[in-house]
Amino acid sequence: MSNGLKVKKRNGSIESLDLDKMHLMVEESCRNLAGVSASQVEMQSGIQFYDGITTAEIQEILIRSASDLIDLDHPNYQFVAARLLLFSLRKSLYGGIDYNPHLYEHILTCVNKEIYDEQILVKYSKEDIDKAKAKFEEETAKVPFAVQVKEKFGGLRFYVHAATDKHYNYISFAESMSYRTCEECGAPGKTYTDGWHKTLCDIHAEMDGREQEYDDEDE
């Protein structure tokens, strides 16, 4: 679907506007994230397409759109914006979001473009580079990273990959404290419910019209 409009790609080439590509990219940015919507990102962007618009400009608008949607109720839009930014970087570096070159191929390309010094291929063989790549992947698999951060039943939920017992102890403490901390001001609070759970101090509970404290034994 192009409506006859043309876009200018990062390599300078011109092609017909393909909205399906944009839809797929935004959907991929939202994949497996709770509380986000690809269609909302596109609607929020308000993109005004014109003949000759650059793909970089479209990407920048979508990144800003996802960033503008970040709030306390929809924190996962931060990950949508980050993914869109990473896609933009991959397009600039590799010409596409799906291309994932082998480390040796990447080094060879950069040497040919005179980005890397050619001595790197004199000093290190392909076998050396393959071993370094395997070791790097082995080590990075051990590095903890956040998978998802969200609010549930008025408290924090923090999901992490490759965490140690020490990390989980910190996470458990933070999640426990989130039920005792007002999400509006950080003062001591309690969890209230009117169907939706929120943890608030006495002042913000009154401002929000909350009266019934949440008791998980009632569940």
N, C-alpha and C positions, 0 to 999 in steps of 0.2 A: 504494500500500500504506500503510494508516494504522492498522489495528487499532482504529479507532474513536477514537483519541486526537486531541486538538486542540492546535494550536500558536498562540502569540501572535507576530505579526510585528512588525517594528520600527515600523510605522505604527499599531500598536494593533489591527489587524484580527485576527480569529480564523479559522483555516481548518484543514482536516484535515491531520494529519501525513502528509507525502509522503516516504517514505524514498528513492524513486527520485531525487528532487531532491538529496538529500544524497549519494547514491552518485555522481551525475554531477559534482557539485561537487568531491568528493574525487578522482575520476578525472581531472578537468581539472587539479587541482593537481599531480598526479603525471605529467602528460603529458610525454613526451620526456625524462624524468629517469631515469638509470640507477640500479639498486640500490634502488628504492623500490617500495612496494606500497600501493595504495589500500585494499585489504582489511585490511592490517596496521594502517594508521592508524585504521580504524574499530574493529577488534578491540581495539587498544591503548587507545582512548578509554574503553571500558567505559560508554558512555552509558546511563543509566537513564532511559528516557523516561517521562514522566508527563503526565497531562492538564493542558494549560495551560503546558507548558514553552515558553520563548521561543526564537525562532530565533537570537537573539544568544547565548543560553546554549549552544545546540548548537554554534554556530560557535566559541565560546571553548574548549569542550571539545576540539574537533577540532584547534584550533591547538596547545593544550597537548600533545595526543597526538602530533602530528607533531614537536614540539620534544623530547619525551621519547625519541623514536626516533633522534635525532641522536647518532652516535658516530663513532669513527675509521673504522669499516668501512662506515658508511652516512651519509656527510656530506651527501648530497643531500636528506635530510629537512629540512635548513635551508631549502631552496628551497620545499619543500612547505608548511612552516609560514608562510613569507613570502607565498606565493600565497594561502593561506587567510586570512591577515591582510588582504591587499589586497582580497580578495573581500568581507570584512567591512566594510572602509571604503567600498567601492563601494556596497554595499547600504545603508549608513547615509546616504551622500551622494545616491545616485541611485535607490535603491529596488530595485536589481537588479545582478547582476554583468555582464550583457551590455549594459546601456544605456551608450552612449558619446556624450553630447550634443556638438553643435557648440559651439565656444567662445562664440560670440555667444549661443546659446540658454542656455548655462550662466550667462553674465553676466546676461542678462535675467531668468532665474529668481531669481538671487540678489538682484537689484535689487528685484524684486516682493516678495521675502520680507524686504526691508530688511536684508539681510546686506551688500550692497554699496551704496555711495553712488550715487544716481541720476545724479549729475553725470558719471559715467563714460560714460553713453550720450549725454550732451550734448557732451562733449569729443571722443568717438571715435565715428565712424560704423561701420556694419556692415562697410563696405569696409575701413576702417582695421583693424578687429579681424581680418578675414579675412587681410589682409596680414601682420599680426603672427603669426597662427597658422601661416601658411605658412613664415614666416621661422624661427619657433621649431622647427618640424618639420625644416626643412632643417639647422639648426644641431645639434639633438639627434642627428640621424642620424650626425653626425661624432664624437660622444662615445664613447670606448671603454667597453665594459662586459663583465664576465665572463659567458660563456655557460654554461660548465660547469667545475667543478673536481673532479678525482677522482684516485684512486690507480690505477696500472696497472703491473704487473710490478715492484712494490716502489718505484716512483717517482711523482713528481708529474706530473699532466697538467693544464694550464691552458689553456682555450680562451676566446678573447676576440673580440669584434666591434669593427671599426673601429680596430684597433691600428696604431700607427706602427712603423717599423723599430726605434726606440728601445725601445718597449714589448716587442717580440718579443725583443730582445736581453736585456732583464731577465728575461723569462719563460724563455728558453733557459738562462740562467745558473741560475735558481732550480730548474728541472727537473734540470739537471745536478748541482747540489749535493744534491738530494734523494736521489740514489743514493750519497751519501757521508756522509749524516747519519742517525743512528739515529732511527727514528720513535717510539721510546719515551722517549728522554731528551735527544736533540739532540746527543749526543757523536758524534765521527767513527765512521762505520760502513761496512759492506759489505752487498751484497745477497746474501741466502741464499735457497735454494729447497728445498722438499720437495714440489714440485708447485705450491705457492703461494709467491709471492715476497714477501720482507720485507727491509727494509734495517735492520740492527741493528748495535750496537756489539758487541764481543767478549763483554761481560758478559751482555747481553740475548739474544744468540744462544745462549749456553750455557744460560741460564734457559729459553729457548724450545725447546731441544733441536735447534737448527740446526747442521749440520756442513758441508753442501755449499754452497760459494759458487756463485752464479749466474754463468755465463759465456754471454753472448749469442751467442758463436761456436758454442756447442753447439746452438743452435736450428736 
